[in-house]
Amino acid sequence: MGTIAVTGSASGIGAATAERLRKDGHRVIGVDIRGADVTADLGTAAGRQAAVEGLTQACGGVLDGMVSAAGLGPYCEAEAVIRVNYFGAVAMLDDVVELLARGQAPSAVAISSIGGVFVDALVPGVVEACLANDEACAVRAIAGSDGNQAYINAKHALARMVRLRAQSWGERGIRLNAVAPGATETPMLDNLHAHEALGPAVKAMPIPLGRSAPAAELASSIAFLLGPDASYVHGAVLHVDGGADALVRPETL
């Protein structure tokens, strides 16, 4: 059993994942803006640095796993969504590479979204700026867009980031994958359903399995990707969405 850090550990998928990993016998270090072992605001450079410093101290310089699950919902302000959902998420992966490299069979999982497949909502320049690690440019490019557009762009960029790092992380012996959840029973989904503009579209989105998923089901997939049964899974984006991606993009692999 190892030491695994989970961002966004206070609620939603992050909380369910932390619970699952603890049940599996791992030591979990939670990171969140409140109610966690390490408290930090991942929407700021100073907060990200504080999170990494807190993690480094808490884990003694060695991590066996990392789950970057912290994120804001599509109903939040666009700039904040870009800062947290992409740049905060990536910082909590890239900035702990050395900790992971010292771990036992280390692996990491980023939480993307089914929203990332809706490429018609991509805003010119945003994903490119994200992948170039140019936060200021990404914030300028998303200006004037709403939180839903920012969410889609950030989650799309995050999935691509995982694939782009497959070579460099693999060379360090660290597996890196992403999970793209569909409708998951979390406070974020509750807020989406209650949103006047976004709620009807979210509720109407067809799901081949005909249901949403308890957060524990997402946690099971994340635990799989972190563990030895996924030892040859690397650079992958696993859609855990009840078949929604297959329905939206049946011709795309």
C-alpha positions as CSV (number, residue, x, y, z in Angstrom):
1,M,0.0,0.0,0.0
2,G,1.2,3.5,-0.7
3,T,0.8,7.2,-0.1
4,I,-1.5,8.9,-2.6
5,A,-2.5,12.6,-2.8
6,V,-6.0,13.6,-3.9
7,T,-6.9,17.2,-4.8
8,G,-10.5,18.2,-4.4
9,S,-10.7,15.7,-1.6
10,A,-13.4,17.5,0.4
11,S,-16.3,16.7,-1.9
12,G,-17.6,15.0,-5.0
13,I,-15.3,12.6,-7.0
14,G,-12.3,13.6,-5.0
15,A,-13.9,12.7,-1.7
16,A,-15.2,9.4,-3.0
17,T,-11.8,8.6,-4.4
18,A,-10.1,9.4,-1.1
19,E,-12.6,7.2,0.7
20,R,-12.1,4.3,-1.7
21,L,-8.3,4.5,-1.5
22,R,-8.3,4.6,2.3
23,K,-10.5,1.5,2.3
24,D,-8.0,-0.2,0.0
25,G,-5.3,0.5,2.6
26,H,-3.6,3.5,1.2
27,R,-2.5,6.5,3.1
28,V,-4.3,9.5,1.5
29,I,-3.3,13.1,1.7
30,G,-6.2,15.4,0.8
31,V,-5.8,18.8,-0.8
32,D,-8.6,21.3,-1.0
33,I,-9.5,24.9,-0.4
34,R,-10.9,23.8,3.0
35,G,-11.5,20.7,5.0
36,A,-8.4,18.9,3.9
37,D,-4.9,17.8,5.2
38,V,-3.4,20.5,2.9
39,T,-5.5,23.6,2.4
40,A,-4.7,25.8,-0.7
41,D,-6.4,27.7,-3.5
42,L,-5.3,26.1,-6.7
43,G,-6.6,29.1,-8.7
44,T,-3.4,31.1,-7.8
45,A,0.3,30.5,-8.3
46,A,0.9,31.1,-4.6
47,G,-1.8,28.6,-3.7
48,R,-0.4,25.9,-6.0
49,Q,3.1,26.5,-4.5
50,A,1.6,26.2,-1.0
51,A,-0.1,23.0,-1.9
52,V,3.0,21.4,-3.3
53,E,5.0,22.5,-0.2
54,G,2.4,21.1,2.1
55,L,2.2,17.9,0.2
56,T,6.0,17.5,0.2
57,Q,6.1,17.9,3.9
58,A,3.1,15.6,4.5
59,C,4.4,12.8,2.4
60,G,8.0,13.0,3.4
61,G,9.2,13.6,-0.1
62,V,7.7,10.4,-1.6
63,L,4.4,9.9,-3.4
64,D,3.1,6.6,-4.9
65,G,0.1,8.2,-6.5
66,M,-1.6,11.5,-7.4
67,V,-5.2,12.2,-8.3
68,S,-5.8,15.7,-9.7
69,A,-9.6,16.0,-9.1
70,A,-10.1,19.6,-7.8
71,G,-12.2,21.7,-10.1
72,L,-14.9,24.3,-10.4
73,G,-18.2,23.8,-12.2
74,P,-19.5,25.2,-15.5
75,Y,-21.6,27.7,-13.6
76,C,-18.6,29.5,-12.2
77,E,-16.8,32.5,-13.7
78,A,-14.8,31.7,-16.8
79,E,-11.4,33.0,-15.6
80,A,-11.6,31.1,-12.4
81,V,-12.6,27.9,-14.2
82,I,-9.5,28.1,-16.5
83,R,-7.2,28.9,-13.6
84,V,-8.4,26.0,-11.4
85,N,-9.5,23.3,-13.9
86,Y,-6.5,23.5,-16.1
87,F,-3.6,25.4,-14.6
88,G,-4.3,24.3,-11.0
89,A,-4.9,20.7,-12.1
90,V,-1.7,20.6,-14.2
91,A,0.5,22.2,-11.5
92,M,-0.6,19.5,-9.1
93,L,0.7,16.9,-11.5
94,D,3.8,18.5,-13.0
95,D,5.0,20.0,-9.7
96,V,5.0,16.6,-7.9
97,V,6.8,14.6,-10.6
98,E,9.9,14.3,-8.4
99,L,7.9,13.1,-5.5
100,L,6.3,10.5,-7.7
101,A,9.6,9.4,-9.3
102,R,10.7,8.3,-5.8
103,G,7.5,6.2,-5.3
104,Q,6.8,2.6,-5.7
105,A,5.2,1.9,-9.1
106,P,4.0,5.5,-9.2
107,S,0.9,6.6,-11.2
108,A,-1.3,9.6,-11.5
109,V,-4.8,10.4,-12.7
110,A,-6.2,13.7,-14.0
111,I,-10.0,14.2,-14.0
112,S,-11.2,15.5,-17.3
113,S,-14.9,15.4,-18.4
114,I,-17.3,14.2,-21.0
115,G,-17.6,18.0,-21.6
116,G,-14.2,18.0,-23.2
117,V,-15.5,16.1,-26.3
118,F,-17.7,19.0,-27.4
119,V,-15.1,20.6,-29.7
120,D,-17.6,22.9,-31.3
121,A,-17.4,24.9,-28.0
122,L,-13.6,25.4,-28.1
123,V,-12.7,29.0,-28.1
124,P,-9.8,30.0,-30.5
125,G,-6.5,30.2,-28.7
126,V,-7.6,28.9,-25.3
127,V,-6.5,25.3,-25.6
128,E,-3.3,26.3,-27.4
129,A,-2.4,28.7,-24.6
130,C,-3.2,26.1,-21.9
131,L,-0.9,23.5,-23.6
132,A,1.8,26.2,-23.9
133,N,1.5,26.8,-20.2
134,D,0.7,30.4,-20.8
135,E,-1.9,31.2,-18.2
136,A,-2.1,34.9,-18.9
137,C,-2.8,34.2,-22.6
138,A,-5.4,31.6,-21.8
139,V,-7.2,34.0,-19.4
140,R,-7.2,36.7,-22.1
141,A,-8.5,34.3,-24.7
142,I,-11.4,33.1,-22.6
143,A,-12.5,36.6,-21.7
144,G,-16.1,37.2,-22.8
145,S,-16.9,33.5,-22.7
146,D,-19.1,31.9,-20.0
147,G,-18.2,29.3,-17.4
148,N,-19.5,26.5,-19.5
149,Q,-17.2,27.3,-22.4
150,A,-14.3,27.7,-20.0
151,Y,-15.1,24.3,-18.5
152,I,-15.2,22.5,-21.9
153,N,-11.9,24.2,-23.0
154,A,-10.1,23.4,-19.7
155,K,-11.2,19.8,-19.6
156,H,-10.4,19.2,-23.3
157,A,-6.9,20.7,-22.8
158,L,-6.4,18.6,-19.7
159,A,-7.1,15.4,-21.5
160,R,-4.7,16.4,-24.3
161,M,-2.1,17.3,-21.7
162,V,-2.1,13.8,-20.4
163,R,-1.5,12.3,-23.8
164,L,1.3,14.8,-24.6
165,R,3.1,13.8,-21.4
166,A,3.0,10.1,-22.1
167,Q,6.6,10.0,-23.4
168,S,8.3,12.2,-20.8
169,W,6.4,10.6,-17.8
170,G,6.9,7.1,-19.2
171,E,10.7,7.7,-19.3
172,R,10.5,8.5,-15.6
173,G,8.6,5.3,-14.9
174,I,5.4,7.2,-13.9
175,R,2.1,6.2,-15.5
176,L,-0.3,9.1,-16.2
177,N,-3.9,8.7,-17.4
178,A,-7.1,10.7,-17.3
179,V,-10.7,9.8,-16.5
180,A,-13.5,11.6,-18.3
181,P,-16.6,11.3,-16.2
182,G,-20.2,11.7,-17.4
183,A,-23.1,12.5,-15.2
184,T,-21.9,11.8,-11.7
185,E,-23.9,12.3,-8.5
186,T,-22.0,15.1,-6.9
187,P,-22.7,18.6,-5.6
188,M,-21.5,19.9,-9.0
189,L,-24.2,17.9,-10.8
190,D,-26.8,19.1,-8.3
191,N,-25.8,22.7,-9.0
192,L,-25.9,22.1,-12.8
193,H,-29.4,20.6,-12.6
194,A,-30.5,23.7,-10.6
195,H,-28.9,26.1,-13.0
196,E,-31.5,28.0,-15.1
197,A,-29.5,28.1,-18.3
198,L,-27.5,24.9,-18.1
199,G,-29.9,22.6,-16.2
200,P,-32.3,21.7,-19.0
201,A,-29.5,20.7,-21.4
202,V,-27.7,18.6,-18.8
203,K,-30.9,16.8,-17.8
204,A,-31.7,16.1,-21.4
205,M,-28.4,14.7,-22.4
206,P,-29.0,11.0,-23.3
207,I,-27.0,8.3,-21.5
208,P,-27.1,4.8,-23.1
209,L,-27.1,3.1,-19.6
210,G,-30.0,5.3,-18.7
211,R,-28.7,6.6,-15.4
212,S,-26.2,8.8,-13.7
213,A,-23.3,7.3,-11.6
214,P,-22.7,7.5,-7.9
215,A,-19.3,9.1,-7.2
216,A,-18.1,5.8,-5.9
217,E,-18.3,4.3,-9.4
218,L,-15.9,6.9,-10.6
219,A,-13.6,6.2,-7.7
220,S,-13.5,2.6,-8.7
221,S,-12.2,3.5,-12.1
222,I,-9.6,5.9,-10.7
223,A,-8.4,3.2,-8.2
224,F,-8.0,0.8,-11.1
225,L,-5.9,3.2,-13.1
226,L,-3.7,3.9,-10.0
227,G,-3.2,0.2,-9.2
228,P,-1.3,-2.8,-10.5
229,D,-4.1,-4.2,-12.7
230,A,-3.5,-1.1,-14.9
231,S,0.3,-1.5,-15.0
232,Y,0.4,-1.2,-18.9
233,V,-2.2,1.6,-19.1
234,H,-0.5,4.9,-19.8
235,G,-1.4,8.1,-21.7
236,A,-5.1,7.0,-21.9
237,V,-8.3,8.9,-21.5
238,L,-10.9,6.5,-19.9
239,H,-14.5,7.6,-20.5
240,V,-16.6,6.7,-17.5
241,D,-19.9,8.1,-18.7
242,G,-22.5,5.4,-19.2
243,G,-21.8,5.4,-22.9
244,A,-22.4,9.1,-23.5
245,D,-19.2,9.6,-25.5
246,A,-20.0,6.7,-27.8
247,L,-23.4,8.2,-28.4
248,V,-22.1,11.7,-29.1
249,R,-19.1,10.5,-31.2
250,P,-19.9,7.0,-32.6
251,E,-17.3,7.3,-35.4
252,T,-14.5,8.7,-33.2
253,L,-11.9,6.5,-31.5
